[in-house]
Each structure stands twice: as C-alpha cells, then as structure tokens.
Amino acid sequence: MKTLILYSSYLGTRKASYYSDWLDAFVRCNYFDITALNIVPSFLKVPNSSKYQNPRDLHLSRHTTAYQLLYQSYTFFYRRLLPAFIKQHLLPSMRRMREWDLIILLHSTNANSMLALSSIESYLKSRKGKLLIFVGNEYCLMPEKIRFIKNVEADYVASQLPEKAAKWLYEDCTHSRIVLVPHGLNSKIYKPLRDPLSRRVDIGFIGDRYSLAVGDIERTKLAEYFSQNDFWPGMTKDIRIGRKLRLPREEYARFLNTIRGTIGGESGTYYLEKTDKTQKEIEAFLSYHPKATFDDIYNRFLTNYSNPVSGKAISSRHFEAAGTKTCQILLEGEYNGIFKPDVHYICLKKDYSNIDDVIARFRDNRYLQTMVNETYEYVMENHTYERRVVDIWEVVS
C-alpha cells in the first residue's frame, strides 16, 4: 500500500519517545510502502497559536506577561515562515496527494499545535486515498482537533483512549471510524540489559510536573511520597520530577535498566472535554494567581463538575518499563483493560492505605522476578509497536 506518513520533528519533540517509536515501526513494516515527511522546520519550535486564546463563545480575561507577548510575537513570525517552508519543502509532495493510497498523520503533527496541519488542510481534503489521524494529547486543543477531523473528513481516527471515552469524544466526527490504538513497546530500544535483582536502585522515577489545568496531581503526589519516605533501611531511590524533565529514549532506557522498580499512574485527565472550556478557565485564573494550589483549583473549578468523562489511559511509559523488566508500582486504574492489577503491576490504592502490602510484595524477590518476566512476555507477544502497526494494516486494508 503506497503510504505517506506525515510527522513533526522539531525542537521540543525529540525527547518524546513514542513519536519516534511509531514512525520507526511503520517504516519497518513490509505491508506499507512508506514515504515519510517532516512537515515543519526542524530547527524551530512549533508554537500553539491558540495557547493564550479563548475557545469560541468563552470570554476570559488574562494577565498579560512579557513571556506571553514574546510567545505571541514568535507565533506571528512562525505563521509567516510556514508558507515559505511549505512552498520550498512540502509543495511537491502536497501536489501528489491523489497518488497515495493511505495518508497517516502521526501524533506529533497535532499533539501540542494544530498550526502545521491547518496550513496543509486544503491539500489533505483533495486526497484520493484514505486518511488516518493519530490524535495526540487527547486532553487539549480538542476543538481544533475535532474541527480538523471533520473538515478533512478523516476516514480513521486512532485514539489512545478507552472505547467509551473515545466514542464520546469523537461522536460528532460522523465520517470517521474510531480505531482504538494505545501505545506499545519499542523492543529495539526498551529491552532488559541486566537482571532486575542486580540493579543498584530500588525505586526510580523521572517525569514532568504537569500543569494544574489537567485536573489532578496524583502522579506528582506519588513521586513526592516515595521521595520523602524510606520504606525499609537502606532503601535506594532516584526520583526526579519537574517541568520539561524528559530524557531521550536511549538514555531513558538506560535509566530504567538501573532501577528495580518505578512508580506511576494512568496518563490523561479525569475531565475530558470537547471544548477545552474548564482547562482554559483554570489557565486564565492561574495567570492572575500563579501561586494557587491544586486545592484552590479543585475547589473553584472541579468540585461541582457535572458528569465528568474520564480520559485516563495507559501510556507508553508503562510499556517501556515492562520492556526493560522493571517492576511497576501503579495507582489503581483501568489501564485500557491491558494491564491487570497485581498481575502486570503492583497495585497501590489512591489513598496509599495498602502501602505496607505493596512494599512487602516489591521486596519479595521471587514475586518481583515472576511478575516482571511474565509481564515482559505478555507485552512482547501482544503489545509491541510492530503488533500495533499490523493491527492498523488489518483495519485500513
């Protein structure tokens, strides 16, 4: 199948492992005759043109900062650079849109900005073949993403979310078929380099401190809890949490191979929205009250939130740990029905009430070894990116 893959690789994306993992898996798959094209200038960060803008019919005031003015100026400049880039680098491929049997838009094209995709929307609408879009970060920019999906009449929408949440979120995209495609394991990068029991660090974690606008701080609190407590004499830890704290995938794979266990929870938000309304309200409030706590945010915006739809889901991090045979202590959750509690991970209740049992299980070497080995085999058989790409082939062919 003659396939065009569009992706975005620029400053700020190269540490997002799954962006590269998906692209690598498609390129390696013999079912697709792949042409891959980076649709943005790789030497510049792609801005989110709606970052400081309000959704339709929502009027919010924001405290204007020097950074905001600088960001808006950069966006203005970037908007004018894109047409020149498209004319020079993309136009020949865009004019051949009707030659492709399948066009795939990877997560990186839309996760944090719709600017690049919007600039080639008319070309995508003129295609002859099918169009599949992987939606990235399904908790922000949803009005723009849904509008784009409808405008180009995408044939397939690949969602990381559980079925119920995905069907609700994209129910207005009537032309599109929803395909459930969670992340997976890149076994070429994330593999066990040493036996878990011989690793020097007991518990390790590296991750971002997410914005309060997402609606929960469960992962941050969990990292702080393990950082501040020693659960047995001589316990060793390497826990790092902060803003923009990510490692390139090879370096992160090496880190996982130095730790016996890691901690975490589901990704995403409990407050899935098609409008971004609540998220934008929180961001506007924080612009005036940057020192507000999560309790301030929760009490003001989320206590009386009616009928929330959960967008919590399994993430690539869970498969990466499994691929390196790193034991996972995870907060209770659904994990898309893929990971089972106390089978593929040690389940920690959200109030930490079973922490003694969790620690006892983790320190039982036989239990830990059995869990990581069985989880590794399970993921290798069912949940690699190679397996995901074959699943995509079976859908689109």
N, C-alpha and C positions, 0 to 999 in steps of 0.2 A: 504494500500500500504506500503510494507516494505521499509522504507526510512532511509538513512544515511545522517545526516547533519554534515558537516564539518565547523568549525568556528575557529577563532583565538582569544584567550583571554590572554592578557599579559600586562605588564607594558605599560601604554600609551593608552590602548583601553577602559579601564573600565569607562571612562567619556564620551564615545561616546554612547549616549543613544540608538540610533536606532540599534546598533549591538545587544544589549540585547533584545530590543523590538521584532525584527524579530524572534530571537531564541525562546523567550517565546511564541509568537503566534503560531509557528509551533508545539511546544511541547504540547500546549493546544488543538490543533485541532484534533478531533477524526478521521478525514479522513486519517491521516498518522500514521503509526506505527513507531515511531521515535526512532532512536539511534543517540545521539549527541556526537560528538567527537572533543575535542580541539586539533588542530594539531601542536601546538607549545609549547615549555616550558613556562609555565605561569609566571615564576619568572624572565624572561629576556625580554628585549625589542627586537623586531624583526627588524633588520636593512633592509634598502633598498639597495640591492647590486649594483644598478645602479645609486645611488644618485649622485656620482661625476664622472660618466662615460658618455661618449658621445653616442648618438644614432648612428646607423650604417651610415657610409659614411659622418659623420659630424665631422670635426676636429676642436676642440676648445681648446684654452689654458686657464688654470685656475690658479688663485693664490692659492697656497697650504698653508693651515693654520695648526696650531697644532691640532685644532679640527678635520679637515679633516683627518689627519694622524691617530688620535685616532679612528675616526669612521671606517676608512678602516681596522685598526687593529682589531677592535671589530667584523666587518663583517667577516674577515678571521677566527676568533675564532668561531663565530656562525655557519659558514658554516660547520665546522668540528664537532660541537656539534650536529647538526641536525640529521646526520645518526645514532648517538648513541641513540638519543631520539626516532627516528622512529623505530629502532630495538627493543627498550625496551617497548615503549608505543603504537605504531601505527601498528606494523607489523601484529599482529593477525587480526586486522580489515582490513588492506590492502589486506591480503591474502584471505579475504572473499568477495572481490569486486564483484564477479559474483553472490553473493546471494541477492544483493539489487535490488529492482525494480526501485528505484529512488535514485540518489545521488544529494544532494543540497550543493553547495558551497556558503556560505553567504558572504556578503560584506567584513567582517573583514578578510577573507582569502587573499584578494588581493588589498585592498584599498591603502595601503601605501608600500607594499612589495610583490613581487612575489616569494620570496625565498622559503617559505614553500611549496606552491603549486607546484613549479618547482621540488622540491625533491620527490614528490609523483606522478608526471605526468605519469610515466610508469604504475603505478597501476591503475590510472583512465582510461587510454587507454584500459586496459584489462577488463573493466566492461562489464556486460551483459545488465544491465538496462539502463535507461535514465539518462542523466546528465544535471542539470540546474545550471548555474552560475549567481549569482547576482554580477554585476560589481560595485565595489565601487570607488568613486572619479574618475569619468569619464573625467578627465582633465589632468591626469598624468600617467606615466608608460603605456601609451596606446600601444606602440609597443610590450612590453612584454605581455600585457593582450590579445591583438588580436592574437599574435603568439600562446599563450597557448590555447585559444579558438579553433583555427584551428587545433593545434596539437592533442588535445584530442577529436576533433570533438564533441564539446558540442551540445547536442540536443536543448537546450534552452539558450538564453542569456537574462537575466532580466535586463532591463535598466531603470534608473530613468529619462532619458531624454525624451523630447517630441518626437513624432513619426518621424518627418522629420530628426532631428539630429541623433536619434538612428539608423535609416536606413542607413544614410550616413556613420556613424562611423563604423558600423559593416558590411558594404556591401561586404567585402571580406570573411566574415565568412559564406560561402555558405551552409555549412552543418547545420547551426544553425537557429532556428526560433527566431526572436526577439519578446520578450514579454515586453510590457510597464508596469512597476510596480513601480510607485512612492512610496515614503514613506507614512506613515499613522499616526494614533493616537493610542498610548497605553493608553486606557481609564482607565486601572487599576492604572496607575501611575499619568497621567496628567488629573486631574479632578478638578472641582471648589470646593474649600474649604470655600470660603466666597464670598459674593456678590461683584461684581466689584466696585460698587459705594462706598463701605465701606473701600476699600483698602487705605493704608496710602500714597502710592507713585503714582504720576500721570504717569510718563514715566520711564520705566526701560529697561535696555539692558545689557546683558553680552555676550561677543563674542570675537573671535580671530581677531587679526590684520593680515590679510592674506598676503602672500608673494607678492611682486610686480610682480613676474613672472606669476601670474594668469592673469594679464592683465587689472584689474580695481580696484579702491579703493572706489567704490560707498558706500559700507556699512560703511567703516571706516569714510568717509567724513560725512555721515549722522549721525553717532554716535557723532562725534565731533561737528557737527552743533547743535544738540539738547543739548549736554553737555555745550556748550558755550553760549546758549541763553535761557533766561526766556521769555516765550511767554505770560505770564499773571502774575500778582502779586501773590506771594505765591506759585507758581508752585514748586512741589517737584519732584526730579529726583534721580535715582540710575543707573548711566551709567558707565559701566566698559568695556574697550576694551584694549587688549594687546595680547602678544604672549602666546600660550598654556593656554589661560584663559577659562577653562571649569569647570563646576560643575557636580558631579554625578547626575543621573537623579532624584532621590528623592529630593535632595537639590535644583535642578533647578526648579522642580515642585513647591516646597515651595516658591521659589523666585517669580515665575510667579503669585502666589496667593497673593503676597504683592503689585502688581502693577496693575493699571487700564489699562495701555496701554504699548505696546512695539513698536519698530521700526525695519525696515529691508528691505530686497530686495530678489531677486532671488539668488539662490546659483549657483556655477559653474563659467564658463568663457564664454566670448563672442568670444573667439578664440579657438574653438575646433580643435584639431589636432590628426591625426593618428600617427604622428611621434615624437611628443614632441620637434620638432626642435626649434621653437621660444622660448619655455619655457627654454630649455637648453642654448640657446644663451643669454637669459636675465640673467640666473643664473651665467653663466661664466663672463658676464660683471659686475655683482654685486660683484663677488669675487674680482675684481680689484677696484671697485668703490662702496664700501658699503654705502656711504652717498648719492648716487644718488637718486633723487626724482622720483616720478611717472611720472612727465612731461618729465624728462630726458629719462626714459624708453619708454614712449609712443612715443615721437618724434623720437627716434632712431630705434625702432623695430615695432611699430604698426600703425604709421600714414599712411604708404603706403601698409599696409597688404591687399593682394588681396583676395576678395571673402570670408570673414570670415564666418564660420558656427557657430552659437551661440549654446553654451552648457548650457545656463541658464535654470534653472528648479526650481520647487517648492521643498522645503526641509522639513525635519522632524520638524524643529523649527516652521514652520507655523502651523502645526497640533497640536503641543504641546501647543502653545498659544491659539488656538481655543478650545482645550480640557479643559483649565482652565478658559475659558470665559474671556480671556484677549484681549482687543481691539488691533488690529494691524494697524499701520500706515506704509504702504509699498510703496516703489518706484514702479512706473508704470512698468508693465511687463505682461507676458503671464501666468505664474504660471501653466503651463501644461494644461491650459483651465479649471482647477479645481476651483480656486478662482477667483471670479469676482470683479472688482473694484467697490468700494462704495456699495457693497452688502455684501461681506465677509471681506473686509478690507477697510480702508480709503486710497484712492489713492493719493500719493504725486508725482507730476511731478519731473522729474530728475533735473530740474533747480530750484526747490523749488518755482516756480512762484505762486502756488496756496496755499502757506503755511497758509495764513490767513483763507481761506475757510476750510482747513484741521483742524486747531485749533478750529475753530467755531464748526465744526461737532463733534470733540472729546469732547468739553466741553458741548455739548448738551446731558444731561443725558438720556433723553428719546431715542434719536437717538442711543447713545452708547449701552444702555441696549438692545434695539431691535436688533442691529447688532450682539452683542456677543451671544445672545440667539439663534437667527436664524442660525448663523454660527456653533454654538455648535451642534444644532440638525441636521444640514446638514452633518457635519463631522461624528457624531455618527451613522448616518444612512448609509453613503456611503463610509467613508474613514478611518475606523479603520484597524489596522493590522489584526484583525480577518477576516474582509472582504477581505483584500488583499490575505490572505492565502487560503481562499475559491476560489478566482479567480485563484490562482495558481493550485489548485486541479482540477478545471474545464479544465485547459489547459493540464495538464500532464496526466489526466486520460482518 
